[in-house]
């Protein structure tokens, strides 16, 4: 029995704009409105407007909230200041990644945990199970928020037109409550595109009015609506991992080259500590595989699951691949044997339907914005 996909508060609006819709993690989401390349380039050079209401919001409150999140997650959440955010992960006892998260500290005893759409239920259930014994309450707030993102170099100018919040004082990975286009919002300077930008958490009934206000404010700045397809090519160019591709339960944060998010020095025990300590040691002495960037010499596009080859042997696997509008060539992220992970490694290619296509190994990210 198939269940109908969930609809965001902006569903009718997307359809009125001619969006191509797709099922994503049980949600009906806009894949693209017109040209994926145009949407991608708009975010790189001007600005794009996204509906991210499929993300999973979980609120954690209580006097023991900080201690609880320190135990449940790998990061040191207790040291996050009020109004700031932190990128972190939730892992299994064996260190396998359940999801990567952003945690916002909204108040002394209040946090907003934002999970990926496909993992929201697992994260909610896991946090709820781990909360026993802590003075903390875990609340499913997925229906309490719509999430809109304005991303790209013109995004500060666009947002300034509809809010009097102090955007200049808002640092990257910070969030402050404010009023945007007349409605209350959590304004966060975060994103998944490699550009400057903002994510706006609002009540679902305010989503459409906010979308229209931002569209109007962005008209002279080249803002266009953007779908999930260009969000994927933008994050790939920026070397940002995607759950289910670069991050899975089979990998620890150290395997993914993201060991920096694990804070062994924090107070108290945390789930996965022992397994992660062993993983950290392995990663230092003899890492089995490393996450690298691959840039095609030809035009053929590698896809997730394709084999990376060298000397006639399989030496890795592509996790994400797409044509890069910014580089003008196909690119991929892949886990490859350490021996072939150095930038410029000789003889590396991708097996694309039986043909060894030559690829250059490069350090991530492929693209970094000029600040």
N, C-alpha and C positions, 0 to 999 in steps of 0.2 A: 504494500500500500504506500503510494507516494504522497507526501504532504505538500500542500501548496507552498511555494516560496514566500518568505516574509517580504513585506514591502516597506520601504522607508517612507517618511512623511513627504518626501519629494517625488514619489513615484509618478503621479499624474503630470507633474512639471517636466520630468525627464522625457516622458512620452510626447508631450506637447512640443518639446524641442527636437523631436525626431531621433532620440537616442536609440542605438541598438542595445537591447537589454540582454543580460546573460545571468544564468544562475551561478552565484558565487557563495559558497559556504551556507547554502540554504536561503540566501537572499536574492531577490531580483535586483540587479545592479546595472547601471549604465556602463557598457563596455567602451563605447565611443559615441560621439555625436555626429561627427563628419569624418575628418581625416585624422588618424592616429598621429601621423607625422606632424601635422599642423598643431595638434594639441600639445604634443611633446615640445615642439619648438617654442610655442607660446610660453610655456612654463620656464624654459631656459632663458628666454629673451625678454618676456613681458610678464604675463601672469595667467594662471589657470584657476578655475573654481571647481572643487570636487565635493561630491556627497560621500562622506565616509561613515554614514549612520549605521553601517553593518558592524562596526567595531564594538567590542564588548566592554561596557563600563560596569565596574564593580566597586562599590563604596565600602571602605573599612573604617569603622569608628570605634572609639572607646579609649580609656586611659592606657590600655595595654596594646593599642594599635601598632605603635612603632616596634615594640618588642616582638609582637606577633609576626609582622611583616619581615623583620630581621630573621626570624626562625623559618618562615615559609618560603622566602626568596633568597637568592644568592648574594644580593647587594646589601650595602649598609644603608638601609632605609631610614634608620634613626637619625642619621646625620644630614638628611635632606631638609633644608630650611623651608619654613612656611612660604608658599608662593613659588617654590622651585619644583623641578621634575627630575626624574632619573630613569635612564634606560637600564633594565635589569632582566633577569630570567627566573623562571620557576622550573625546577628540575625534579626528576624522580629520585628515589633513594640511591639508585645506581649512577646518578649524575646525568642521565639522558634528559635532553631538553624537552619539556612539555610545552613551553611557549616563551617567546620574548615579549616583554611588557614595557609600558611606560607607567611610572607611578608618580602622581602629582600629590604634593602635600598641600591640602586646601586649608588646613587649620592645625592647631596644636595636636588635636586628637582625631583628625579626619584626613583620609587619603582617598584618592581616586585611582584605581588600578584599571588600565586600559589594555585589554587582551585582543588578540587577532580574532576575527569573526569565526573562523573554523574551530578555534580552541576555546571560545568564551565559556561554554558549558563545562568543559574539563577543568579550566582554571577556577571557575566558580565552585565546582564540586570539591576540587583539591584544597582550595583555601578554606572552605567550610569545614572539611574534615580535619584540617590542621589547626583550626582555631580553638579546639578543645583545650581547656586549661588556661586560656588567655582571656583577659578582660577586653574582649574585642568582638565586634559584631560585623559579619560579612553580609552585604546586601546586594542583591541583583538589581542593578539600575539600568539594564539595557533598554528598557522602555521609557526611561526618564529623560533620555538625551537623543537629540539629533546632532550629528557632527558634520560641520562644513569646513573645508580647508581652502584657503587662498594661498597659492604658492607661486613664487617667482620674484624676480628683482623689483617689480612694480607693486608687490603686495603691501609693503608699508604705506605707500602713498594712497593706495585704494582704501585700506582699512582706516587710515586717518580721516578720510572723508566722511566716515559713518560712526566714528567713536571719538570721545574726548579722553579716552584712557591714555596713560603715558606709555605709548609704544616705544619711544626712544629709550626709555628706562627698562624696558622688558627684554631681558637677556635671552639668548638661545637656551632652551630647556627650562623655561620659567613659565608660570601661568598666573594670571591675575583676574579677579572678578571685575566685570565692567559692564557698560551698556553699549551695545552695538546696534545701530539702526533702531534705537528705542527699546530694545529688548535685553533682559539680563543674560549675560554670557560668561563662561569661563574662557578667557582669551589666552591661548597657549602659543608660545613661539616654538613650535615643533613641526615636523613634517617628514616626508618619506620620499623626497624628490632630489635632495642634494642642493636645493635652493633655499634662500631665506623664505619664510612664510609663517602662516598662522593657522591654528586649528581652533575652531569656535564651537564650544559645547553649549547648546541651547535646548530649551524645551521643544519637543516635536511640533507643537502647535505654532511655534515661531519660525520654523525652518523656512517655509515658503516666502514669508515676508523678508527674511534676512537674505535669502538667495536673490530675490528681486532687487533689493537695495544694493547688494554687492555688485550685481550685474550692471546696474545703473552707474554706480560709482566707478566701476572698472571700464566703462565704455570708451573713455578717452585714453585709457592706459593699455588697450589691446587685450583686456581680459576675455577669455572664452571658457565655456564649460568644458570640462575634461572628464574622461572616463577611466575605468580601471586599466585599460590596455596601455595608455601612455604612462600611468602611474608605475606600471611594471618596468617599462623601458627606462624611465627616469631613475628608479631606485637601483636598477641593474647598473646603469652608467655610474651611479654614485657608490657602487660596491656595497649596497645595503642588503643584508640577508633577508630571505623570505622563508617563513615557516613552511615546512613540507618540501622545501628545496635545499637551501643551505643549512637549515636547522631541523633536526628530527630527534626522536627519542633514542635513536641509535648513536647519536653524537653528544658529546659533552661540550660545554662552552669552550674548552681548551682545544678540542678537535676542530672547532669552527673558527679558531683564531681570535676568539672573544673572551679569553681567560681573564682579561682585565675587569670584567664585570663581576667576577667572583671575589668577594672580600673576606679572606680568611681572618683578618685582624679584628673583625667586629666582635662585639660582646655576645657571649652566649653561643650555643650550638645552633646549627641550621641544617635543614634537610639536604642530604647529599654530601655533607662536608668530607667524610672519609673517602668516598668514591672520587670526589673532585680533587682531593689532595693527591691521590694516586694518579689521576689523569694529568694533573699539573706536572708531576714528576716525569711521566711518560713523554709529555709534549716537549719537555726540556731536553731529555736525553736522546730519544729517538722517535720523533713524531712519525706516525705511519704515513699520513697524507696531509697535505696542506691546501688551504683554499687559495686559489690563484685566479688571475684574470687571463683570458685568452682572446686574442684579436686575430680575426681571419685574414689570410692573405688573399683569398678569393671572395666569392659572393655567396657561397652556400652557408645557410644558417644552421648552427648546431642547436639541438633541443635537449631538454632535461632527459637524462638517462643514456645519452649517447656516450660511447667509450672514447676516452682519451688514449692515444696510442703513441708509442715511441719504440724504435728498434724492433718493430713487428710484434710488440707485446702491448697488452692493455696495462696502462699505468695510472688510470684514473677514470673519473666519470663526471660528465657535465651535469651541473645542478640547475642552471638557468642559462638560456641563450636567446638572443634576439638580434635583429638588425639595429644598429645604433645610429639614430638620426644625427647625433652630435659628431660622432667619429666618421660617419659615412661608410662604416663596414660592420659586418656581423661581429658580435662579441659574446663572450660566455664567462660564467664563473664555473669553476670545476675544482673538485678535490683530486689532487695528483700526488703520486709518490714523491716523498721529500727529495729524492735524487733528481727529479725533473721540475722542481718548484721554483728554481731561481729564475729571475727575469732573463729572457734571452736564451733559455735552455734549448739545446740543439735537438732538431729532429722530432719535435712534438707536433702531433696533429690530432684531428678528430675523425673518427670513423663515421662518415655520413653515408649510410646505405651502401656499405661495402667499399667506399673510396676513402683513402687516407688524404684528408684535406689539411694542408699545412696551416699551423696556427702559431702565433708568437705568444710566449708566456710573458705576462706583464704583472707588475705589482698593482694591487687594488688601492684606491678606486680608479676607474677609467677616466672619470671626470671630477674635477674639483672646482667649485666656483671661486672666482676672484673676489676677495672681500675688500 
